[in-house]
Amino acid sequence: MSHPSSRSHSISPGGMTVFSFVGAVTISASSSAPTPLYHLYQQLFHLSPAMITLIFGAYAFALLAALLTLGGLSDYLGRRPLILLALVLNAAALIIFAFAGSGTELLAGRIVQGFATGIAFPTFGATILDTDRRRGPLLNSITAFVGLTIGSLLGGALVEFAPYPTQLVYAVLLLVTLAEIAVLALMPETISVRPGALAALRPRVSIPKQARSTLLRVTPVNVAGWSLAGFYLSLMPTLVATATGISSPFVGAAVVATLMLSSTASVFIFRTWQAQTVLLTGTAGLVIGVVTTLAGVHLQLVGLLFVGTAVAGLGFGSIFANILRVLLPLAEPHERAELFAAFLIESYLAFSIPAILAGLLAPILGLAVTAYVYGAVIVVLSAISVVITRTDLTRTPART
C-alpha cells in the first residue's frame, strides 16, 4: 500500500486546499464560458434553440455519467491521478470549443466537458475536505457558483470587448488549466491508495426508507431551482437580447452571473439559519424572483431582470444548500453517498431536460412566451413544495 506523498515540496495542506479550490472554480468557469456565446453560435452555425439546449443538456448527462461511475475513484487511486484526468479532459474540451465550426463539434465539446466536471467536482471537493475539514464544507458549497459567475462574466466581457469572440475565452481558460496541470506536479497526495477501484465503478444509488418522504416533499422545489439554473445557462442571454433589444453579450452574461453571484451570497447570508426556515424563505424568494424577472421580460426593462434574477438566486442557492442539510442526516452514514447520488440524478435531470423542452417549444411559441410558461411551472412547483413541506419540515429537526 502506498501512502500520501511526503516529497519535500514544501507545500502545506493549505496550499493543496487553495489549489483544489482554484481548480474546481476553473472547471466550473469553463462550463459556463459558452453561455454568452450561444446566441452568437445560433447566428454563425444557423442553430435552432432546440439544438442550443441539446448542446447545453449533453453536458449534464455526461457529468452525471462520470459522477456516478468515476466520482468516487479518487478514494482508491488517489486524488492526484483523478485531478490530472479531469484537468486534461477540461483542456481537451476547451480546445474543441476554440476550433468548433458546427453544432456537432460544440456538442462533442460539451460532452467532454461534462465528463471533466463529473470527475473534478467530487475529487476536488474531497481534497478540500482532506486538507481543511473546518472550512471545507463552506468552500465546497460555493465553488460551483463562483466558477459559474466568473465563466459567464469572462465570456461575456471577452465576446463584447475583445477580438476572436469564439476563441479567446477558451484560450484564457486553457492557459489556466495547463498551468494547473503543471502545478499539480508539485502538489502532495492527500490519501493512501487502497484496493477496490473496479468495484467503485459500479453506480450505487438508493433512497433509504426513512428519507423517502422528505425527498418526495422537497422534490418540487428542487426541480424548480435546478430548472431555473438550466434555463439561465442555456437560453437567458438569447432571451435578454430578444425581449429587451439589448444585443450586448456582456449584458446577457451579466444577468446569468447575477443569478450565480446571488446564489453564492445566499450561502453566507443563510448559513446560521435553521435549515427548515431557509427552505421556506428560499422558496418564497425563488417565486418572487421569477415573477419579477418575467415582469422585466414583459416590460422590456433590463433593470427589472437584474433585480428579479438577484432575488431568484438567493432562493436557488439557499434551497440547494439546505435541502442537503435536511435530507442527508436522515440517512445512516453508510447510506449517505447513495442518497446523495439519487439527489444528484434528480437535480441534473431537472437542470437539463426542462431546458431542452424549452428549446423545442421556443420556435413554436416564441422565446418570450416559452419563458412565461417555464416561469409559471417553476412558480407552481415552488407553491406545491411550500404546501406539502411546511408541516413535515417543521416537525423534523435538522441535524447539521
C-alpha positions as CSV (number, residue, x, y, z in Angstrom):
1,M,0.0,0.0,0.0
2,S,1.3,3.4,-0.9
3,H,0.9,6.4,1.3
4,P,0.3,10.1,0.9
5,S,3.2,11.8,-0.7
6,S,5.9,13.0,1.7
7,R,8.0,14.6,-1.0
8,S,9.9,17.8,0.0
9,H,7.7,20.0,-2.0
10,S,7.3,22.4,1.0
11,I,3.6,22.5,0.0
12,S,1.4,22.9,3.1
13,P,-2.1,21.4,3.4
14,G,-3.3,24.9,3.0
15,G,-1.6,25.1,-0.4
16,M,-3.4,22.0,-1.6
17,T,-6.7,23.5,-0.3
18,V,-6.1,26.6,-2.4
19,F,-5.1,24.6,-5.4
20,S,-8.2,22.4,-5.2
21,F,-10.5,25.4,-4.7
22,V,-9.0,27.2,-7.7
23,G,-9.1,24.1,-9.8
24,A,-12.8,23.5,-9.0
25,V,-13.6,27.1,-9.8
26,T,-11.7,26.8,-13.1
27,I,-13.7,23.7,-14.2
28,S,-16.9,25.4,-13.2
29,A,-15.9,28.6,-15.1
30,S,-15.1,26.6,-18.2
31,S,-18.6,25.0,-18.1
32,S,-20.3,28.4,-18.1
33,A,-17.9,30.1,-20.6
34,P,-20.0,29.0,-23.6
35,T,-23.2,30.6,-22.2
36,P,-22.7,34.2,-23.5
37,L,-21.7,32.7,-26.9
38,Y,-24.8,30.6,-27.5
39,H,-26.7,33.5,-29.2
40,L,-23.6,34.1,-31.5
41,Y,-23.4,30.3,-32.2
42,Q,-27.0,30.4,-33.3
43,Q,-26.2,33.0,-35.9
44,L,-22.9,31.6,-37.0
45,F,-23.9,28.0,-37.4
46,H,-27.7,28.5,-38.0
47,L,-28.7,26.6,-34.9
48,S,-32.2,26.3,-33.5
49,P,-33.0,26.9,-29.9
50,A,-33.6,23.2,-29.6
51,M,-30.0,22.4,-30.8
52,I,-28.6,25.0,-28.4
53,T,-30.4,23.4,-25.4
54,L,-29.4,20.0,-26.6
55,I,-25.7,21.1,-26.6
56,F,-26.2,22.5,-23.1
57,G,-28.1,19.4,-21.9
58,A,-25.5,17.0,-23.2
59,Y,-23.1,18.4,-20.6
60,A,-25.4,17.5,-17.8
61,F,-25.9,13.9,-19.0
62,A,-22.2,13.4,-19.4
63,L,-21.5,14.9,-16.0
64,L,-24.0,12.6,-14.4
65,A,-22.5,9.5,-16.1
66,A,-19.0,10.5,-14.9
67,L,-20.2,11.4,-11.4
68,L,-21.9,8.1,-10.9
69,T,-19.1,5.9,-12.2
70,L,-15.8,7.8,-11.7
71,G,-16.8,10.2,-8.9
72,G,-15.5,8.1,-6.1
73,L,-12.5,6.6,-7.8
74,S,-10.1,9.0,-6.1
75,D,-10.8,7.3,-2.8
76,Y,-9.0,4.2,-4.2
77,L,-6.4,5.5,-6.8
78,G,-5.6,8.8,-5.0
79,R,-6.6,12.4,-5.6
80,R,-3.8,13.5,-7.9
81,P,-4.4,11.0,-10.8
82,L,-8.1,11.9,-10.9
83,I,-7.4,15.6,-10.7
84,L,-4.9,15.2,-13.6
85,L,-7.6,13.3,-15.7
86,A,-10.2,16.0,-15.0
87,L,-7.8,18.8,-16.0
88,V,-6.7,17.0,-19.2
89,L,-10.3,16.4,-20.2
90,N,-11.1,20.1,-19.5
91,A,-8.2,21.2,-21.7
92,A,-9.4,18.9,-24.5
93,A,-12.9,20.3,-24.2
94,L,-11.6,23.9,-24.4
95,I,-9.5,23.1,-27.5
96,I,-12.6,21.5,-29.2
97,F,-14.6,24.7,-28.4
98,A,-11.9,27.0,-29.7
99,F,-11.8,25.3,-33.1
100,A,-15.5,24.3,-33.3
101,G,-17.1,25.0,-36.7
102,S,-20.5,23.4,-36.2
103,G,-23.2,22.5,-33.7
104,T,-22.0,18.8,-33.7
105,E,-18.5,19.9,-32.6
106,L,-20.0,22.1,-29.9
107,L,-22.0,19.1,-28.7
108,A,-18.7,17.0,-28.6
109,G,-17.0,19.7,-26.6
110,R,-19.9,19.8,-24.1
111,I,-19.8,16.0,-23.6
112,V,-16.1,16.0,-22.9
113,Q,-16.6,19.0,-20.6
114,G,-19.3,17.1,-18.7
115,F,-17.0,14.2,-18.1
116,A,-14.3,16.5,-16.9
117,T,-16.7,18.2,-14.4
118,G,-18.2,14.9,-13.2
119,I,-14.7,13.7,-12.3
120,A,-13.4,17.1,-11.0
121,F,-16.1,18.2,-8.5
122,P,-16.1,15.1,-6.2
123,T,-12.3,14.8,-6.4
124,F,-11.5,18.5,-5.7
125,G,-14.2,18.5,-3.1
126,A,-12.8,15.5,-1.3
127,T,-9.3,17.0,-1.5
128,I,-10.5,20.2,0.1
129,L,-12.0,18.2,2.9
130,D,-8.8,16.2,3.3
131,T,-6.8,19.3,3.9
132,D,-9.2,21.6,5.6
133,R,-12.1,19.9,7.4
134,R,-13.2,23.1,9.2
135,R,-13.7,25.3,6.2
136,G,-14.1,22.6,3.6
137,P,-17.9,22.3,3.6
138,L,-18.2,26.1,3.1
139,L,-15.6,26.2,0.3
140,N,-17.3,23.2,-1.4
141,S,-20.7,24.9,-1.2
142,I,-19.5,28.0,-3.2
143,T,-17.0,26.6,-5.8
144,A,-19.6,25.9,-8.5
145,F,-21.4,29.2,-8.0
146,V,-18.1,31.2,-8.0
147,G,-16.9,29.4,-11.1
148,L,-20.2,29.9,-13.0
149,T,-20.1,33.6,-12.2
150,I,-16.5,34.0,-13.4
151,G,-17.1,32.0,-16.5
152,S,-20.2,33.9,-17.6
153,L,-18.7,37.3,-16.9
154,L,-15.3,36.5,-18.5
155,G,-17.0,35.0,-21.6
156,G,-19.4,38.0,-21.9
157,A,-16.6,40.6,-21.5
158,L,-14.3,39.0,-24.0
159,V,-17.0,38.4,-26.6
160,E,-18.1,42.1,-26.2
161,F,-14.8,43.9,-25.9
162,A,-12.0,41.7,-27.3
163,P,-11.1,40.1,-30.6
164,Y,-11.7,36.5,-31.6
165,P,-15.0,36.2,-29.7
166,T,-15.4,32.4,-30.2
167,Q,-11.9,31.6,-29.3
168,L,-10.3,34.0,-26.8
169,V,-12.2,32.9,-23.6
170,Y,-11.3,29.3,-24.3
171,A,-7.7,30.2,-24.8
172,V,-7.6,32.1,-21.5
173,L,-9.1,29.2,-19.6
174,L,-6.9,26.7,-21.4
175,L,-3.8,28.6,-20.2
176,V,-5.1,28.5,-16.7
177,T,-5.9,24.8,-16.9
178,L,-2.4,24.0,-18.3
179,A,-0.8,26.0,-15.5
180,E,-2.8,23.9,-13.0
181,I,-1.6,20.7,-14.6
182,A,2.0,21.9,-14.2
183,V,1.4,23.0,-10.6
184,L,-0.2,19.6,-9.8
185,A,3.2,18.0,-10.1
186,L,4.3,20.0,-7.0
187,M,1.2,19.0,-5.0
188,P,1.3,16.2,-2.4
189,E,-1.1,13.3,-2.4
190,T,-3.6,13.5,0.5
191,I,-4.8,9.9,0.9
192,S,-3.4,6.4,0.8
193,V,-4.1,4.2,-2.2
194,R,-6.3,1.2,-1.5
195,P,-7.8,-1.7,-3.4
196,G,-11.4,-1.8,-4.7
197,A,-11.2,0.6,-7.7
198,L,-13.0,-1.6,-10.1
199,A,-15.9,-2.3,-7.7
200,A,-16.2,1.5,-7.2
201,L,-17.0,2.0,-10.9
202,R,-20.5,0.4,-10.3
203,P,-23.0,3.2,-9.7
204,R,-24.6,2.9,-6.3
205,V,-27.9,4.7,-5.9
206,S,-30.6,4.2,-3.3
207,I,-33.0,6.2,-1.2
208,P,-33.2,4.9,2.4
209,K,-36.8,4.3,3.6
210,Q,-36.5,7.0,6.3
211,A,-35.5,9.6,3.8
212,R,-38.1,8.9,1.0
213,S,-40.9,11.0,2.4
214,T,-38.7,14.1,2.9
215,L,-37.1,13.7,-0.6
216,L,-40.5,13.4,-2.1
217,R,-41.7,16.6,-0.4
218,V,-38.6,18.7,-1.4
219,T,-38.6,17.4,-5.0
220,P,-40.9,20.0,-6.5
221,V,-38.8,23.0,-5.3
222,N,-35.5,21.2,-6.0
223,V,-36.7,20.6,-9.6
224,A,-37.9,24.2,-9.8
225,G,-34.5,25.6,-8.7
226,W,-32.4,23.4,-11.0
227,S,-34.7,24.1,-13.9
228,L,-34.3,27.8,-13.4
229,A,-30.5,27.4,-13.5
230,G,-30.7,25.3,-16.6
231,F,-32.8,28.0,-18.4
232,Y,-30.4,30.7,-17.4
233,L,-27.3,28.9,-18.6
234,S,-28.8,27.9,-21.9
235,L,-31.3,30.5,-23.1
236,M,-31.2,33.5,-20.9
237,P,-28.7,35.6,-22.9
238,T,-30.8,35.0,-26.0
239,L,-33.9,35.9,-24.1
240,V,-32.4,39.2,-22.9
241,A,-31.5,40.1,-26.4
242,T,-34.9,39.1,-27.8
243,A,-37.0,40.7,-25.0
244,T,-35.2,43.9,-24.4
245,G,-33.5,44.6,-27.7
246,I,-30.1,44.8,-26.0
247,S,-27.9,42.6,-28.0
248,S,-24.8,43.1,-25.9
249,P,-23.3,39.6,-25.0
250,F,-21.9,41.2,-21.8
251,V,-25.4,42.3,-20.6
252,G,-26.8,38.8,-21.2
253,A,-23.8,37.2,-19.4
254,A,-24.2,39.7,-16.5
255,V,-27.8,38.6,-16.0
256,V,-26.6,35.0,-15.8
257,A,-23.7,35.9,-13.5
258,T,-26.1,37.8,-11.2
259,L,-28.0,34.5,-10.6
260,M,-24.8,32.7,-9.6
261,L,-23.3,35.6,-7.6
262,S,-26.6,35.9,-5.7
263,S,-26.6,32.1,-5.1
264,T,-23.1,32.4,-3.7
265,A,-24.1,35.2,-1.3
266,S,-27.1,33.1,-0.1
267,V,-24.7,30.5,1.3
268,F,-23.1,33.1,3.6
269,I,-26.3,35.0,4.4
270,F,-28.3,32.0,5.5
271,R,-25.7,29.6,6.8
272,T,-26.6,30.2,10.5
273,W,-30.4,30.0,10.0
274,Q,-32.3,26.8,10.7
275,A,-32.5,24.6,7.5
276,Q,-36.3,24.4,7.5
277,T,-36.7,28.1,7.8
278,V,-34.2,28.7,5.0
279,L,-36.0,26.3,2.7
280,L,-39.3,28.1,3.1
281,T,-37.7,31.5,2.8
282,G,-35.7,30.4,-0.2
283,T,-38.8,29.0,-1.9
284,A,-40.6,32.3,-1.4
285,G,-37.5,34.2,-2.8
286,L,-37.5,31.9,-5.8
287,V,-41.1,32.6,-6.6
288,I,-40.8,36.4,-6.1
289,G,-37.6,36.5,-8.2
290,V,-39.1,34.5,-11.1
291,V,-42.2,36.7,-11.2
292,T,-40.1,39.8,-11.1
293,T,-37.9,38.5,-13.9
294,L,-40.8,37.7,-16.1
295,A,-42.2,41.2,-15.4
296,G,-38.9,42.6,-16.7
297,V,-39.2,40.5,-19.8
298,H,-42.8,41.6,-20.4
299,L,-42.0,45.3,-19.8
300,Q,-38.6,45.1,-21.6
301,L,-36.8,46.5,-18.6
302,V,-33.4,45.0,-18.2
303,G,-33.0,46.6,-14.7
304,L,-36.0,44.6,-13.5
305,L,-34.4,41.5,-15.0
306,F,-31.4,42.0,-12.8
307,V,-33.4,42.6,-9.7
308,G,-35.6,39.5,-10.2
309,T,-32.5,37.4,-11.0
310,A,-30.8,38.5,-7.8
311,V,-33.8,37.6,-5.7
312,A,-34.3,34.2,-7.5
313,G,-30.5,33.5,-7.0
314,L,-30.9,34.0,-3.2
315,G,-33.7,31.4,-3.4
316,F,-31.9,28.9,-5.5
317,G,-28.6,29.0,-3.6
318,S,-30.3,28.6,-0.2
319,I,-32.6,25.9,-1.4
320,F,-29.8,23.8,-2.8
321,A,-27.6,24.1,0.3
322,N,-30.4,23.5,2.8
323,I,-32.1,20.6,1.1
324,L,-28.9,18.7,1.8
325,R,-28.8,19.8,5.4
326,V,-32.3,18.4,5.9
327,L,-32.0,15.3,3.7
328,L,-28.6,13.8,4.3
329,P,-28.8,13.5,8.2
330,L,-31.9,11.2,7.7
331,A,-29.7,8.5,6.2
332,E,-27.2,6.4,8.2
333,P,-23.5,7.3,7.4
334,H,-23.1,4.2,5.1
335,E,-26.2,5.2,3.2
336,R,-25.4,8.9,2.6
337,A,-23.3,8.5,-0.6
338,E,-26.0,6.5,-2.3
339,L,-28.7,9.0,-1.2
340,F,-26.6,11.9,-2.4
341,A,-26.2,10.2,-5.8
342,A,-30.0,9.9,-6.0
343,F,-30.3,13.6,-5.2
344,L,-27.8,14.5,-7.9
345,I,-29.6,12.4,-10.5
346,E,-32.8,14.3,-9.8
347,S,-31.0,17.6,-9.8
348,Y,-29.1,17.2,-13.0
349,L,-32.1,15.8,-14.9
350,A,-34.0,18.9,-13.8
351,F,-31.1,21.0,-14.9
352,S,-31.1,19.6,-18.4
353,I,-34.5,18.2,-19.5
354,P,-36.7,21.2,-18.9
355,A,-34.2,23.4,-20.7
356,I,-34.2,21.1,-23.7
357,L,-38.0,21.1,-23.7
358,A,-37.9,24.9,-23.7
359,G,-35.6,24.8,-26.7
360,L,-38.2,22.7,-28.5
361,L,-41.1,25.0,-27.6
362,A,-39.3,28.3,-28.4
363,P,-39.7,28.1,-32.2
364,I,-43.4,27.3,-31.8
365,L,-44.4,29.7,-29.0
366,G,-41.6,32.3,-29.3
367,L,-38.9,32.6,-26.7
368,A,-40.7,35.2,-24.5
369,V,-43.9,33.1,-24.3
370,T,-41.8,30.0,-23.6
371,A,-40.2,31.9,-20.7
372,Y,-43.6,32.8,-19.3
373,V,-44.7,29.1,-19.4
374,Y,-41.4,28.0,-18.0
375,G,-41.6,30.5,-15.2
376,A,-45.2,29.6,-14.4
377,V,-44.2,25.9,-14.0
378,I,-41.4,27.0,-11.6
379,V,-43.8,29.0,-9.6
380,V,-46.4,26.2,-9.4
381,L,-43.7,23.7,-8.3
382,S,-42.5,26.0,-5.7
383,A,-46.0,26.6,-4.4
384,I,-46.6,22.9,-4.2
385,S,-43.4,22.4,-2.3
386,V,-44.4,25.1,0.3
387,V,-47.8,23.5,0.9
388,I,-46.5,19.9,1.3
389,T,-43.3,20.5,3.1
390,R,-44.3,23.1,5.7
391,T,-45.8,20.7,8.2
392,D,-43.3,17.9,7.6
393,L,-40.2,20.0,7.8
394,T,-41.2,22.0,10.9
395,R,-41.8,18.6,12.7
396,T,-38.4,17.2,11.6
397,P,-35.4,18.8,13.5
398,A,-32.5,19.5,11.2
399,R,-29.3,17.7,12.2
400,T,-26.3,19.5,10.8
